[in-house]
Amino acid sequence: MKAKSIKGKTPSEIQKALEEITSDASQPNDQGFKPTLAIIMISNIDDAEPLRSICENQGIAIFGVTAPQNFTDQGITDSDIVVMLLDIKPENFKIVLNDYEVSSAYEAGYNTGITGKSAFKNPGFIISPLDFRISYDGLIQGLTDAAGQDILIAGGGSGDPADFTGILFTNDVSSKGGLLALILDQDKVAMSGLAVSGWKPVGTSKKITKCEGTWALTIDHEPAMHVIQRFLGNDIVRDNPEGSGFIPTDLGYPLQFERASGNAIMKPALFFNPADQSVMIAGGVNEGDQFRFSLPPDFDVIDKVLESTRISKEKEMPDADVLMVFSCVGRLGTFGPLISTEIEGLASTWGKPMIGYFSLGEFGKLDEGRCEFQGTTVSWVALKEK
């Protein structure tokens, strides 16, 4: 499988770049490049329709997301549109988009899993959901209930970090709130992936003692807002028109939810609701969940991420065709220009084309357990067509 990236400010620039990169498609001995799949990242949702027409004319399947802050193996890009083109065999993948308007997050995940199991005996999933208000934990539960607890899932929440809005699109459908999935036949396309954070815990364990969906109402029987503010400080709340407090995604202090394996799930707090003193937790929480706060990050955080890719390369996938990366937007705000060190390190591991974006929550495996939702992590997946 070959992979090539193009970028531009407008759909017309993308069309020109696509024509240039495919102009040698008729060359003999498989020297040409004829893409069958385009992974598209846009800033302006109005670009989706013209890009759809461009790809349709070329017979290219679309996995399209809103991701204004993105990067390639060449580094962080300031282009409005970034596209990774793959010449993967069409019978080795399937793209599905399930809208939340006609189903819950669990049902969207479950239906996606059923589609994957129906299409392939051994499916793997690269996903991009849009709409932070729904339970990403419920989405993952539905997906694994349908396709199996041990399936490989990688991906990241899409949308504009400024207001969490955006669009998901394929060749024939689009959604402003749904689950987009690229489903791969792992018998034909090898996948290796992991989700890594690197943040270190601090303090004693806290328990969610009352909650409703994504909102934690009390922590250790105390109003959740009081507990979070006591640790983070009162000046981190930002007012919004709805009267709730916004917790900056670049704050750098995720909550570390404890797991039996010992590897914590990272979930950031997103909003305060002063009316009932509750706190929205990315992905949702359950009564009885326990967590610890995080220390400010240091260079060890980046080192841990890069080490994870090197180990996986040695043990699982010595060579890859393409790398996809979903790095939490909170990492961008926390590390600033130093995030380039992490991106460059990931790209250099395999030295192959890479595409990624700064995501609103990530999906992947922390260890040998099941794939889960988390935040402030880097979820990466390397692909190799057999």
C-alpha positions as CSV (number, residue, x, y, z in Angstrom):
1,M,0.0,0.0,0.0
2,K,1.3,3.4,-1.0
3,A,0.4,6.6,0.8
4,K,0.9,10.2,-0.1
5,S,-0.3,13.5,1.5
6,I,-1.4,16.7,-0.1
7,K,-2.6,20.0,1.4
8,G,-4.0,23.3,0.3
9,K,-6.0,26.3,1.4
10,T,-9.0,25.6,-0.9
11,P,-10.6,22.6,-2.7
12,S,-9.3,23.9,-6.0
13,E,-5.7,23.7,-4.6
14,I,-6.5,20.1,-3.5
15,Q,-7.8,19.2,-6.9
16,K,-4.7,20.6,-8.6
17,A,-2.4,18.7,-6.2
18,L,-4.5,15.5,-6.7
19,E,-4.2,15.8,-10.5
20,E,-0.4,16.2,-10.2
21,I,0.1,13.3,-7.8
22,T,-2.0,10.9,-10.0
23,S,-0.8,12.0,-13.4
24,D,1.5,9.0,-13.6
25,A,-1.2,6.5,-12.7
26,S,-0.9,4.8,-16.1
27,Q,2.8,4.0,-15.8
28,P,3.7,0.3,-16.2
29,N,5.1,-2.0,-13.6
30,D,3.0,-0.6,-10.8
31,Q,5.0,2.6,-10.8
32,G,1.9,4.8,-10.9
33,F,-0.3,6.0,-8.0
34,K,-4.0,5.6,-8.1
35,P,-5.5,6.2,-4.7
36,T,-8.7,4.5,-3.6
37,L,-9.1,6.2,-0.2
38,A,-8.8,9.8,1.0
39,I,-8.5,10.7,4.7
40,I,-9.5,14.3,4.7
41,M,-9.2,16.9,7.4
42,I,-10.9,20.3,7.0
43,S,-11.3,23.6,8.9
44,N,-14.2,25.0,6.9
45,I,-17.3,22.8,6.7
46,D,-18.3,24.4,3.4
47,D,-15.3,22.7,1.8
48,A,-16.8,19.2,2.3
49,E,-19.1,19.3,-0.7
50,P,-16.6,20.4,-3.3
51,L,-14.1,17.9,-1.9
52,R,-16.7,15.2,-2.2
53,S,-17.2,16.0,-5.9
54,I,-13.4,16.0,-6.5
55,C,-13.0,12.6,-5.0
56,E,-16.2,11.2,-6.6
57,N,-14.8,12.1,-10.0
58,Q,-11.6,10.2,-9.2
59,G,-13.4,7.1,-7.7
60,I,-11.9,7.8,-4.3
61,A,-13.6,6.8,-1.1
62,I,-13.8,9.5,1.6
63,F,-13.2,9.5,5.4
64,G,-13.7,13.2,6.1
65,V,-13.5,15.0,9.4
66,T,-13.4,18.5,10.8
67,A,-9.9,18.9,12.3
68,P,-8.5,22.5,12.0
69,Q,-5.4,21.7,14.0
70,N,-3.6,18.9,12.2
71,F,-0.2,17.6,11.1
72,T,1.7,15.3,8.7
73,D,5.1,13.7,8.7
74,Q,6.3,17.2,7.6
75,G,5.1,18.7,10.9
76,I,2.2,20.9,12.1
77,T,0.4,22.4,9.1
78,D,-1.2,25.7,8.6
79,S,-3.3,24.5,5.6
80,D,-7.0,24.5,5.8
81,I,-7.3,21.1,4.1
82,V,-5.0,18.1,4.5
83,V,-5.5,14.9,2.7
84,M,-3.8,11.5,3.0
85,L,-4.3,9.4,-0.1
86,L,-4.0,5.6,0.0
87,D,-4.1,3.0,-2.8
88,I,-5.4,0.3,-0.4
89,K,-7.5,-2.4,-2.1
90,P,-11.2,-1.4,-2.0
91,E,-12.2,-4.9,-0.8
92,N,-10.0,-4.5,2.3
93,F,-11.9,-1.6,3.9
94,K,-15.4,-0.2,4.5
95,I,-16.5,3.3,5.6
96,V,-19.7,3.8,7.7
97,L,-21.2,6.9,9.2
98,N,-23.9,6.6,11.9
99,D,-25.8,9.8,12.9
100,Y,-26.8,10.4,16.6
101,E,-30.0,11.9,15.5
102,V,-31.5,8.5,14.8
103,S,-29.6,6.6,17.5
104,S,-27.9,6.9,20.9
105,A,-24.1,6.8,21.2
106,Y,-24.3,3.2,22.3
107,E,-26.5,2.3,19.3
108,A,-24.2,4.2,16.9
109,G,-21.3,2.2,18.2
110,Y,-23.2,-1.1,18.2
111,N,-24.4,-0.6,14.6
112,T,-20.9,0.2,13.5
113,G,-19.6,-3.0,15.2
114,I,-22.3,-5.1,13.5
115,T,-21.3,-3.6,10.1
116,G,-17.7,-4.4,10.7
117,K,-18.4,-8.0,11.8
118,S,-20.7,-8.5,8.8
119,A,-18.0,-7.2,6.4
120,F,-14.9,-8.9,7.8
121,K,-14.2,-11.9,10.0
122,N,-11.5,-9.9,11.8
123,P,-12.3,-6.2,11.6
124,G,-10.3,-3.3,13.0
125,F,-11.7,0.2,13.5
126,I,-10.4,3.7,13.1
127,I,-13.1,6.0,14.4
128,S,-13.9,9.7,14.6
129,P,-17.0,10.7,16.6
130,L,-18.3,14.3,16.7
131,D,-20.3,15.8,19.6
132,F,-18.6,15.8,23.0
133,R,-22.0,15.9,24.8
134,I,-22.7,12.2,24.2
135,S,-21.0,9.4,26.2
136,Y,-17.9,8.2,24.4
137,D,-17.7,5.4,26.9
138,G,-21.2,4.3,25.8
139,L,-20.1,4.5,22.2
140,I,-17.1,2.2,22.8
141,Q,-19.3,-0.2,24.9
142,G,-21.7,-0.5,21.9
143,L,-18.9,-1.1,19.5
144,T,-17.2,-3.8,21.6
145,D,-20.5,-5.5,22.5
146,A,-21.2,-5.9,18.8
147,A,-17.7,-6.7,17.4
148,G,-15.9,-8.2,20.4
149,Q,-14.1,-7.0,23.5
150,D,-10.7,-7.6,22.1
151,I,-11.1,-5.7,18.8
152,L,-8.5,-3.0,17.9
153,I,-9.9,0.5,17.9
154,A,-8.0,3.7,17.4
155,G,-9.2,7.2,16.8
156,G,-10.0,10.6,18.2
157,G,-13.0,13.0,18.6
158,S,-13.2,15.5,15.8
159,G,-14.5,19.1,15.7
160,D,-13.3,22.6,16.2
161,P,-11.8,23.0,19.7
162,A,-13.1,26.6,19.8
163,D,-16.8,25.5,19.9
164,F,-16.7,21.7,19.5
165,T,-18.7,21.9,16.2
166,G,-17.9,20.5,12.8
167,I,-18.9,17.9,10.2
168,L,-18.2,14.3,9.3
169,F,-18.6,13.3,5.7
170,T,-18.2,10.4,3.3
171,N,-18.9,10.2,-0.5
172,D,-22.7,10.3,0.0
173,V,-23.6,11.3,3.6
174,S,-22.6,13.9,6.2
175,S,-23.4,14.6,9.8
176,K,-22.9,17.3,12.4
177,G,-23.1,14.7,15.2
178,G,-22.3,11.1,14.7
179,L,-19.7,8.3,14.4
180,L,-17.5,7.9,11.4
181,A,-15.6,4.7,11.1
182,L,-13.0,3.3,8.7
183,I,-13.3,-0.5,9.1
184,L,-10.3,-2.6,8.0
185,D,-10.0,-6.3,7.2
186,Q,-7.1,-7.2,9.6
187,D,-6.6,-10.4,7.7
188,K,-5.5,-8.2,4.8
189,V,-4.3,-5.1,6.6
190,A,-2.2,-5.4,9.7
191,M,-2.9,-2.9,12.5
192,S,-0.7,-2.0,15.5
193,G,-1.8,0.7,17.9
194,L,-1.6,2.1,21.4
195,A,-2.8,5.0,23.5
196,V,-0.2,6.7,25.7
197,S,-0.4,9.6,28.1
198,G,2.7,9.9,30.3
199,W,1.1,12.2,32.9
200,K,2.1,11.3,36.5
201,P,-0.6,11.0,39.3
202,V,-0.6,13.0,42.6
203,G,-2.6,12.9,45.8
204,T,-5.0,10.4,47.2
205,S,-7.8,8.6,45.4
206,K,-11.2,10.4,45.0
207,K,-14.5,8.6,44.4
208,I,-17.4,9.7,42.2
209,T,-20.3,9.3,44.7
210,K,-23.1,10.6,42.5
211,C,-23.4,11.2,38.8
212,E,-25.8,11.6,35.8
213,G,-24.4,10.7,32.4
214,T,-21.3,12.7,31.7
215,W,-21.8,14.9,34.8
216,A,-20.2,14.2,38.2
217,L,-22.5,15.6,40.9
218,T,-20.6,14.7,44.0
219,I,-17.0,13.5,44.7
220,D,-16.5,11.9,48.1
221,H,-20.0,13.1,48.9
222,E,-19.0,16.7,48.4
223,P,-20.1,18.9,45.5
224,A,-17.9,17.9,42.5
225,M,-17.2,21.5,41.6
226,H,-15.8,22.3,45.0
227,V,-13.4,19.4,44.8
228,I,-12.1,20.2,41.3
229,Q,-11.8,23.9,42.0
230,R,-9.9,23.2,45.3
231,F,-7.2,21.4,43.3
232,L,-7.2,23.5,40.1
233,G,-7.8,26.9,41.6
234,N,-10.8,29.3,41.2
235,D,-9.3,31.3,38.4
236,I,-9.5,28.5,35.8
237,V,-13.2,28.8,35.2
238,R,-14.2,30.7,32.0
239,D,-17.8,32.0,31.7
240,N,-19.8,31.1,28.6
241,P,-23.2,32.3,27.4
242,E,-25.0,29.4,29.0
243,G,-23.8,30.4,32.4
244,S,-21.6,27.4,33.0
245,G,-17.9,27.5,33.5
246,F,-15.5,26.2,30.8
247,I,-12.3,24.5,31.9
248,P,-9.6,25.1,29.4
249,T,-8.5,22.0,27.4
250,D,-4.9,23.2,27.6
251,L,-4.9,23.2,31.4
252,G,-2.8,20.1,31.5
253,Y,-4.3,18.4,34.7
254,P,-6.4,15.4,33.5
255,L,-8.2,13.2,36.0
256,Q,-6.6,9.7,36.2
257,F,-9.3,7.2,36.6
258,E,-8.1,4.0,38.2
259,R,-8.3,0.6,36.4
260,A,-7.6,-3.0,37.7
261,S,-4.5,-3.2,35.4
262,G,-2.9,-0.3,37.1
263,N,-2.8,1.9,34.0
264,A,-5.1,4.8,34.5
265,I,-7.6,6.2,32.0
266,M,-7.1,9.9,31.5
267,K,-10.3,12.0,31.4
268,P,-10.3,15.8,31.5
269,A,-13.0,17.9,33.2
270,L,-14.7,20.0,30.6
271,F,-17.4,22.2,32.2
272,F,-18.7,23.4,35.6
273,N,-22.4,23.9,36.2
274,P,-22.7,26.4,39.1
275,A,-26.4,25.7,39.5
276,D,-25.9,22.3,40.9
277,Q,-22.1,22.4,41.5
278,S,-21.6,19.5,39.0
279,V,-18.6,18.9,36.6
280,M,-18.8,17.4,33.1
281,I,-16.2,14.7,32.6
282,A,-15.1,13.8,29.1
283,G,-16.6,10.5,28.0
284,G,-18.8,10.1,31.1
285,V,-18.4,8.6,34.6
286,N,-20.0,5.9,36.8
287,E,-20.8,6.0,40.4
288,G,-18.0,4.4,42.3
289,D,-15.3,5.4,39.8
290,Q,-12.1,6.4,41.5
291,F,-9.5,8.9,40.2
292,R,-6.4,10.9,41.2
293,F,-5.3,14.3,40.0
294,S,-2.2,14.8,37.8
295,L,1.1,16.6,38.3
296,P,2.1,19.2,35.7
297,P,3.7,17.4,32.7
298,D,7.4,17.3,32.0
299,F,9.6,16.0,29.2
300,D,9.2,12.5,30.4
301,V,5.6,12.6,29.0
302,I,6.9,13.0,25.4
303,D,9.6,10.4,26.0
304,K,7.1,7.8,27.1
305,V,5.0,8.3,24.0
306,L,8.0,7.9,21.7
307,E,9.2,4.9,23.6
308,S,5.9,3.1,23.1
309,T,6.1,3.4,19.4
310,R,9.7,2.1,19.3
311,I,8.7,-0.9,21.4
312,S,5.7,-1.7,19.2
313,K,7.8,-1.4,16.0
314,E,10.3,-3.9,17.4
315,K,7.7,-6.4,18.7
316,E,4.7,-6.1,16.4
317,M,5.3,-4.2,13.2
318,P,8.9,-3.7,11.9
319,D,7.6,-2.0,8.8
320,A,4.5,0.1,8.1
321,D,2.8,1.7,5.1
322,V,1.2,4.6,6.9
323,L,0.8,6.1,10.4
324,M,-2.3,7.8,11.8
325,V,-2.1,9.8,15.0
326,F,-4.7,11.3,17.3
327,S,-3.1,13.7,19.8
328,C,-5.2,15.4,22.4
329,V,-5.7,19.2,21.8
330,G,-4.8,19.5,25.5
331,R,-1.2,18.4,24.7
332,L,-0.9,21.1,22.1
333,G,-1.9,23.8,24.6
334,T,0.3,22.3,27.3
335,F,3.5,21.8,25.4
336,G,3.2,24.6,22.9
337,P,6.0,24.5,20.3
338,L,7.5,21.5,22.1
339,I,4.7,19.3,20.8
340,S,6.6,19.3,17.5
341,T,9.2,17.1,19.2
342,E,6.5,14.5,19.8
343,I,5.1,14.7,16.3
344,E,8.5,14.5,14.7
345,G,9.5,11.5,16.9
346,L,6.3,9.6,16.0
347,A,6.9,10.2,12.3
348,S,10.6,9.1,12.4
349,T,9.7,5.8,14.1
350,W,8.7,4.1,10.9
351,G,9.8,6.9,8.5
352,K,6.6,6.5,6.4
353,P,3.8,8.9,5.6
354,M,1.9,10.1,8.6
355,I,-1.3,12.1,9.1
356,G,-3.0,13.2,12.3
357,Y,-4.9,15.9,14.2
358,F,-5.3,17.4,17.6
359,S,-8.4,15.6,18.9
360,L,-11.1,16.1,21.4
361,G,-10.6,12.8,23.3
362,E,-8.9,9.6,22.1
363,F,-9.6,5.9,21.6
364,G,-7.2,3.1,21.9
365,K,-5.5,0.4,24.1
366,L,-3.5,1.4,27.1
367,D,-2.1,-2.1,27.5
368,E,-3.2,-5.7,26.7
369,G,-6.8,-4.9,27.8
370,R,-9.7,-3.7,25.7
371,C,-9.8,-0.4,23.8
372,E,-11.2,2.5,25.8
373,F,-11.9,6.2,25.6
374,Q,-9.5,8.6,27.3
375,G,-8.2,12.2,27.1
376,T,-4.9,14.0,27.1
377,T,-3.3,11.0,25.4
378,V,-1.8,10.2,22.0
379,S,-3.5,7.3,20.2
380,W,-1.6,6.1,17.2
381,V,-2.2,3.3,14.7
382,A,0.3,1.9,12.1
383,L,-1.1,0.1,9.0
384,K,0.6,-2.4,6.7
385,E,-1.3,-4.0,3.8
386,K,-0.3,-7.7,3.5
